[in-house]
Amino acid sequence: MRSDEKITTAVILAAGKGSRLYPYTKTAAKELLPLNRYPAIYWIVKEAADAGIRKFVVVISPRKIGIKNLLLSYPFNGCTIEFVYQISPRGPAHALLSAEKSIDGNAFAVLYGDDIWIPSASRTKALVDTYEKLGSNIISAKRVKADEPYFGVIEGKKVAPKLSKIGKIVERKPARRRGNWLVTHPGFILSKNIFPLVKSYVKRRKNGEIFFNPILNGLVQKENSFALELTGKGFDIGTWDGYAKASRYFEKVIKT
């Protein structure tokens, strides 16, 4: 069912400790790593703003105030940027709770601060356009080889090229010799009904980090949800290898 609601709000999760980039992230945020003269998080905001996002809620930790200082120095025309804090480092789904009171509308985008997509291959625009056609939760997905165990495997029915209606999200699948898995990837359009599910999960799990897959599976059981297979080029800059690849690509291809 087509939705009349436009997605204009995005939450950017940027409170993580960046443990995969130690020791660098003991003194600086990974989201501030440079990509062709701009910090990484600049490209996330730009890509989403070009897709029609006008309000950004950026979740940071108190020790990552540099992200706030830097983003406020850039003129993203027509956009507002609000900052909220995750005090305890308990993972991305837990961080989302900090943004609840700042969400406008019934549905919103969720982006990760270390997941970079090049502006000409807008993942956010693809998610937004698909939501506006279907009026349902949209979860980014990608294909991976099944020759190793994988988390967040999507089981469902293909309804269009690159689009599947999700039946369930399996936390972990064992390896198999052939084939591939369709797995969740950072980047979602979610209804506000995600928040009570996160709260319930946090209440049951008193310690440790809270990740999205089991909570997304709970949402899938309650509401129509679709997996959108990503096209274009993206980078996980939360690892040195991913950052190196992104840096080389941006230097060669992206013009500023």
Residue pairs with C-beta under 8 A, 6 or more apart in sequence:
1 134
1 135
1 136
2 132
2 133
2 134
2 135
3 107
3 131
3 132
3 133
3 134
3 135
5 105
5 106
5 107
5 132
5 135
6 52
6 132
7 52
7 53
7 105
7 107
7 108
7 109
7 127
7 128
7 131
7 132
7 189
8 52
8 53
8 54
8 55
8 104
8 105
9 53
9 54
9 55
9 56
9 57
9 102
9 103
9 104
9 105
9 108
9 109
10 48
10 53
10 55
10 56
10 57
10 108
10 109
10 110
10 111
10 124
11 56
11 57
11 58
11 59
11 96
11 99
11 103
11 108
11 109
11 110
11 111
12 41
12 44
12 45
12 56
12 57
12 58
12 59
12 111
12 112
12 113
13 59
13 92
13 95
13 96
13 110
13 111
13 112
13 113
14 29
14 31
14 41
14 58
14 59
14 60
14 64
14 67
14 112
14 113
14 114
15 59
15 60
15 61
15 64
15 85
15 86
15 89
15 95
15 98
16 30
16 61
16 89
16 92
16 95
16 113
16 114
16 238
17 25
17 61
17 89
18 24
18 25
18 29
18 30
18 114
18 238
19 25
20 238
20 239
20 240
21 30
21 238
21 239
21 240
21 243
24 30
28 66
29 64
29 66
29 67
30 40
30 113
30 114
30 237
30 238
30 243
31 39
31 40
31 41
31 64
31 67
31 113
31 114
32 39
32 40
32 41
32 66
32 67
32 70
33 39
33 40
33 237
33 243
33 247
34 40
34 247
35 43
35 116
35 237
35 246
35 247
35 250
35 254
36 247
36 250
36 251
36 254
36 256
37 256
38 256
39 70
40 113
40 114
40 116
40 237
40 246
41 58
41 67
41 70
41 71
41 113
42 70
42 71
42 74
43 116
43 118
43 119
43 250
44 111
44 113
44 115
44 116
44 117
45 56
45 71
45 74
45 76
45 79
45 81
46 76
46 119
47 117
47 118
47 119
47 122
47 123
47 124
48 56
48 109
48 111
48 124
49 76
49 78
49 79
50 119
50 122
50 125
51 122
51 124
51 125
51 128
52 125
52 128
53 79
53 109
53 124
53 128
54 78
54 79
54 80
55 79
55 80
55 82
55 104
56 76
56 79
56 80
56 81
56 82
57 82
57 83
57 84
57 99
57 102
57 103
58 67
58 68
58 71
58 81
58 82
58 83
58 84
58 113
59 83
59 84
59 85
59 86
59 95
59 96
59 98
59 99
60 67
60 68
60 83
60 84
60 85
60 86
61 85
61 86
61 87
61 89
62 85
62 87
67 83
67 113
68 83
71 81
72 81
82 102
84 98
84 99
84 102
85 98
86 94
86 95
86 98
88 94
89 209
90 202
90 208
90 209
90 210
91 208
91 209
91 210
91 211
92 112
92 210
92 211
92 212
93 198
93 201
93 210
93 211
93 212
93 215
94 198
94 202
94 209
94 210
96 110
96 194
96 195
96 198
97 195
97 198
97 199
97 202
100 192
100 195
103 192
106 191
106 192
107 131
107 137
107 189
107 190
107 191
107 192
108 189
108 190
108 192
109 124
109 127
109 128
109 187
109 188
109 189
110 187
110 188
110 189
110 190
111 124
111 186
111 187
112 186
112 187
114 236
114 237
114 238
115 185
115 186
115 187
115 234
115 235
115 236
115 237
116 234
116 235
116 236
116 237
116 246
117 123
117 124
117 187
117 232
117 233
117 234
117 235
118 232
118 233
118 234
118 249
118 250
118 253
118 254
119 254
120 232
121 231
121 232
121 233
121 234
122 232
123 140
123 187
123 230
123 232
123 234
124 187
126 228
126 230
126 231
126 232
127 138
127 140
127 187
127 188
127 189
127 228
128 189
130 138
130 163
130 189
130 226
130 228
131 138
131 189
134 224
134 226
136 223
136 224
136 225
136 226
137 188
137 189
137 190
137 191
137 219
137 220
137 223
137 224
137 225
137 226
138 188
138 189
138 225
138 226
138 227
138 228
139 154
139 166
139 184
139 187
139 188
139 216
139 225
139 226
139 227
139 228
140 184
140 185
140 186
140 187
140 188
140 227
140 228
140 230
141 154
141 164
141 182
141 183
141 184
141 185
141 227
141 228
141 229
141 230
142 182
142 183
142 185
142 229
142 230
143 180
143 181
143 182
143 183
143 229
144 150
144 180
144 181
144 183
145 180
145 181
146 173
146 175
146 176
146 177
146 178
146 179
146 180
146 181
147 175
147 176
147 177
148 175
149 172
149 173
149 174
149 175
150 172
150 173
150 181
150 183
151 171
151 172
151 183
151 213
152 169
152 170
152 171
152 183
152 184
152 212
152 213
152 216
153 169
153 170
153 172
153 173
153 181
153 182
153 183
154 164
154 166
154 169
154 170
154 181
154 182
154 183
154 184
154 227
155 166
155 167
155 168
155 169
155 170
156 164
156 165
156 166
156 167
156 168
156 182
156 227
157 164
157 165
157 167
158 164
159 165
159 226
162 228
162 229
162 231
163 226
163 227
163 228
163 229
164 182
164 226
164 227
164 229
165 224
165 225
165 226
166 220
166 225
166 226
166 227
167 220
168 217
168 220
168 221
169 184
169 213
169 214
169 216
169 217
169 220
170 217
171 213
171 214
171 217
173 181
182 227
182 229
184 212
184 213
184 216
184 227
185 230
187 230
188 212
188 216
190 219
191 219
191 223
193 219
193 222
193 223
194 215
194 216
194 219
197 215
197 218
197 219
198 210
198 215
201 210
201 214
201 215
201 218
202 210
216 225
219 225
233 249
235 242
235 243
235 245
235 246
235 249
236 242
237 243
237 246
